[in-house]
Amino acid sequence: MLPSIIAVSSVDELPAAARRVQAAIEAAHCSVVAFEGEMGAGKTTLIRALAAALGVADDVSSPTFSLVNEYRDAQERPVYHFDFYRIDSLREAEQMGAAEYLDSGYLCLVEWPARVGPLLPTPRLEVRIDVVGPEAREIHLHLIP
């Protein structure tokens, strides 16, 4: 069963929160995880902590301009990290092959998923990050069947 809310009072708690998100991804049996939250809420920061929990050794940064970064987890499986904030159109996402990545069965971590909503498969896990204090966040998990 998915935890619905993970409370994080400081960045020091992110590794533990990331492990709980990782467990939720495994429990949901979803390869697509959509990260929602206002600018500066900590989407990339949480993804960086999640990648570390998955055994990614690479430097994890937002693919704001490249749209997608590829990493390898501890088992050498691809992990795709998307940032669709600067995407101009759904057509642009289609032309860069987003649908193929999202349907690959490999873990896809998607920032600003609403910009490519029609391309997102189901089931998927939605992770919404709400700012509740200077460092405090609430991480809401919701399975989209």
N, C-alpha and C positions, 0 to 999 in steps of 0.2 A: 504494500500500500504506500502511496506517495505521501510524504509529509506535505502539508499545504503551505506552511509558512516557516521560513528559517530566519530567526532574528540574529542580526550581526550588530554588535555594539561598537566594534572597532576593526580596523584592517588586520589586527592580530588574530582575529577569529575567522578570517577568510579561508585559510587552509582547511579547517574543520567544516566550514560551510560548503566548500567546494567538494569535499568528500561526500557530504550528504547529497549534493546535487548529482554527483557521479553515481551514487547508489540509486537515486531516483531515475536517472537515465537508464540504468541497467534494469530496474524494476519495470519501467514503462516499455522496454523493448523497442525504443524509438532511436532512429539514427539522426533525426533532425531535431535540434533544440533551438528554439526561437527566443532571443533575449530582448525584452522590452524594457524601456526605462528612459527617463529624460536625459538630455545631454549632461554628462558629468555624474550620472547615478552610479557608475562603476561597472558597466557591462564588460568592458575590456579587462578591467582589473579582476573581475570574477572569472572570466574566461582564462586569464593568465593563471589563476590559482587552480582552476579545473584542469588545465593542460598539465600543470605540475603534478596533480594527483593522478593523471593518466600516464605519467612517465615521459612526457614530452621534454626533450632536452634542449630544444631550440629556444631562442629568444622569441617570446610571444608578444606581438604588437598588433595594433589595429591595422587591418588592411584597407584603410580609408581610401587610398588612391589606387591600389591594385585591385580592389574589390574582394580578392580571395588570397589567403595565405594557406599553404599546405605544411603541415607538421607530421611527424611520425610519433606514435605512442610507444610505450615500452615493448609492445609486440610487433613494432614496425608497421602497424596499420596506419593508413592515412587518416588524418584529422583535418578537416577543412574549416577554415574560419573566414566568414564573410562579414563585410561591413557595407551595407547598401545605403548608407546615409547620402552619399554623393551620386547615387545612380540617377540618371536623367529620365529613364522610362523602363517599363517592364520589357519592352523590346530589347533594350540594351542588355538587360540581364539574360534574356533568352539568347542573344547573339554571343555572349561570353560563355554560354554553356551551363548556366546555373542549374537548369532542370536536370541535366545529366549528373552533376555533382550531387544534387539533392536526392536523386533517385538511386545513387550508387550503392546504398547500404552502408557506406562508411559514415562515421560521425561527422555531422555538419553543424557547426555552431554559428548561428546567424544573428548578427546585430542589425537593427532596423528592419525586421522582417515584414512589417506592414507595406513597405515599398515594393515587395515582390509577392504579396499575399497569394495571388492565384497560382504561383509556382510551388508553394509549400505543400508537400504531401502530408497525408494523415496516415497513421497516427503521428503526432509530434508532441514534444513537451514544450510548453511555454513557460519561460522564466521571466517574471516581471520583478524589477528591482525598484522599490520605493525608498526615497530618501526620507528618513525620519529624524535625522539629527546630523551634526557636523560630520561624524564618521559612521553613524548608525544607519543601517539599512534593514529593510524587510524584503526577503526574497520569497516571492509567491510562485509556487509550482502548480501547473495545471496541465493535465493530459487532454489533448484534443484528439478524440477518437476518429 
